[in-house]
Amino acid sequence: MNRTFLPFAKSLFVAMLAVSSIAFAAEEKKTVKADLAKGEAFYNKGDAARNIVACVACHGAAGNSTIVQNPKLAAQHETYIYKQLADFKSPERNNPIMTPIVKGLASEEMKNIAAYLNEQAAKPGAAKNKDTVEAGKQIYRAGIAGINVPACAGCHSPTGAGIPAQFARLAGQHSEYTAAQLTNFRSGVRKNSTQMAAIASRMSDDEIKAVSDYIAGLR
């Protein structure tokens, strides 16, 4: 080998090693696990110094909301919660209550909260309207062929457990909350799922209420 080439080769090797180290460090940073203890603390206490209220005030102990306008978050998929929190920072899901709160959260804090809620046990709900249970069941399991509404179970599973990293858990959710979200998708108020907006746009108020009530009883 040409001796004059050796210093160049050595320099090139050092440069490549440095680049590899930077890439590895970046990848390692991406895969850092969420801290459930920090997520629990933030969920229950918020951050008074930044005027961020505790999540528990609206979403209940361990994510089991007792307020029908506020969603149950216990056992919800970590990736789904994180995405929704991120979406609240954008025009796609602007919300007068959640948007100001979430804008103060760092990405790491959102990941910690999402991871904590993912591990909580969900308390079951129940359908309230016996007159619409069968109609809701039909929509959830088979869809509405005449207006091209697919079965909810196809994406959210027959039990409402959803599919992690893809589709939300729905089982036991407050019917009032589910109905409100479907209505928001239909009207365009909520814009963070083109798929759901298209489906909801074809549903009537009665169909939305029926399937939302059925979902509340899934477990």
C-alpha angles and dihedrals in degrees: 000000000000107000092217088061095058098077090048092048091049092050091048091051092050091049092050091048091052092050091049091050092051091049091049092049091050092049092047089052090053093053098047107134120245117253109239093189092056090045091053092047093050092045092053101036109022115198116289092186090063094035092245112150122224114267090224091070091071105018100044135232111328090355096299100131118201093189109090094212091057119068125244107244102180112121092004112148113272094226092049094052091047091051093050092050090050091047091055086066091059135063089253093080107015110172126178092223106031101037097063090046097047094045087070094053125097119224091250091054092051090051092050093050092047092050092049094051092046089063097049123103114246119227113225124251132203140225112250105194112067091184093066103034095099093047090049091047091052092051093046096047103032108014123218108292096188093064098030097252109152124219112275088218090066091072104016096042127244091277095044092248092129125205118283115246091010118047132022127252108248105172114125095002117152107270090220091057095046091048091049092052094048089049090050091051089050095050095042095245088119111048106168098102121046089185094057093042090056093048096045092047089068097049128092125224091256092051092049092050093047097051092041091054091048091051090055089065097048117112 
